[in-house]
Amino acid sequence: MNNSHQKIRNYIVDNFLFGDDQGLDNDTSFLENGIIDSTGILELVAFLEQEMKIEIADEELLPENLDSINRIVGFISQKANSTAPLTDS
């Protein structure tokens, strides 16, 4: 497990699971399993923006990006690799 996986796992366990990570796999859906609600997503986003030094736009607040540890790590990796600047045409 890489450092990003561990940081995110620790945050989820400490803030949403009260220290009990039983049944939390890296692919466990936060929403389907009632781990994080809509308010929790906002807390998670604030954590990710601060800890991972990224900005998450409103249109990126999707389950495809934020609904499991693996999805978050993939999303962060994708953002880190998208270095092409946006330009006005």
C-alpha positions as CSV (number, residue, x, y, z in Angstrom):
1,M,0.0,0.0,0.0
2,N,1.5,3.3,-1.0
3,N,1.6,6.5,1.1
4,S,-1.5,8.0,-0.5
5,H,-3.5,4.9,0.2
6,Q,-2.4,4.8,3.8
7,K,-3.1,8.6,4.5
8,I,-6.6,8.3,3.0
9,R,-7.3,5.0,4.8
10,N,-6.2,6.6,8.1
11,Y,-8.3,9.6,7.6
12,I,-11.4,7.6,6.7
13,V,-10.9,5.2,9.7
14,D,-10.2,8.0,12.2
15,N,-12.9,10.4,11.1
16,F,-15.8,8.2,9.8
17,L,-15.2,4.7,11.3
18,F,-14.2,5.7,14.8
19,G,-10.9,3.8,14.6
20,D,-12.5,0.5,13.4
21,D,-11.4,-0.5,9.9
22,Q,-13.1,-3.9,9.9
23,G,-14.5,-4.6,6.4
24,L,-12.8,-1.5,4.8
25,D,-11.1,-2.6,1.7
26,N,-9.5,-0.2,-0.8
27,D,-12.5,-0.9,-3.1
28,T,-15.2,-0.5,-0.5
29,S,-17.9,2.0,-1.6
30,F,-18.2,4.8,1.0
31,L,-21.7,5.7,-0.2
32,E,-23.2,2.2,-0.6
33,N,-21.9,1.1,2.8
34,G,-23.0,4.3,4.6
35,I,-19.4,5.2,5.6
36,I,-19.6,8.8,4.3
37,D,-22.6,11.0,3.7
38,S,-22.8,14.2,1.7
39,T,-21.4,16.3,4.5
40,G,-18.6,13.8,5.0
41,I,-17.7,14.1,1.3
42,L,-17.1,17.8,1.8
43,E,-14.9,17.1,4.8
44,L,-13.0,14.5,2.7
45,V,-12.5,17.0,-0.1
46,A,-11.1,19.6,2.3
47,F,-8.7,17.0,3.7
48,L,-7.6,15.9,0.2
49,E,-7.1,19.5,-1.0
50,Q,-5.0,20.3,2.0
51,E,-3.1,17.0,2.4
52,M,-2.5,16.3,-1.3
53,K,-2.1,19.9,-2.4
54,I,-4.8,19.7,-5.1
55,E,-7.9,21.6,-6.0
56,I,-11.1,19.7,-6.6
57,A,-13.7,21.4,-8.7
58,D,-17.4,21.1,-8.0
59,E,-17.9,19.1,-11.2
60,E,-15.3,16.6,-10.0
61,L,-17.4,15.7,-6.9
62,L,-18.5,12.4,-8.4
63,P,-18.7,8.9,-7.0
64,E,-16.3,7.8,-9.8
65,N,-13.7,10.0,-8.2
66,L,-14.3,9.8,-4.5
67,D,-16.3,6.7,-3.6
68,S,-13.5,4.4,-2.4
69,I,-9.8,4.6,-1.4
70,N,-8.7,3.2,-4.8
71,R,-11.0,5.7,-6.7
72,I,-9.5,8.6,-4.7
73,V,-5.9,7.5,-5.3
74,G,-6.6,7.1,-9.0
75,F,-8.3,10.5,-9.2
76,I,-5.4,12.2,-7.3
77,S,-2.9,10.5,-9.6
78,Q,-4.9,11.5,-12.7
79,K,-4.9,15.2,-11.5
80,A,-1.2,15.1,-10.8
81,N,-0.5,13.7,-14.3
82,S,-2.7,16.3,-16.1
83,T,-0.1,18.9,-16.4
84,A,-1.3,20.3,-19.7
85,P,-2.4,23.9,-19.0
86,L,-5.9,24.9,-20.1
87,T,-5.9,27.6,-22.8
88,D,-8.6,29.8,-24.2
89,S,-9.2,29.2,-27.9
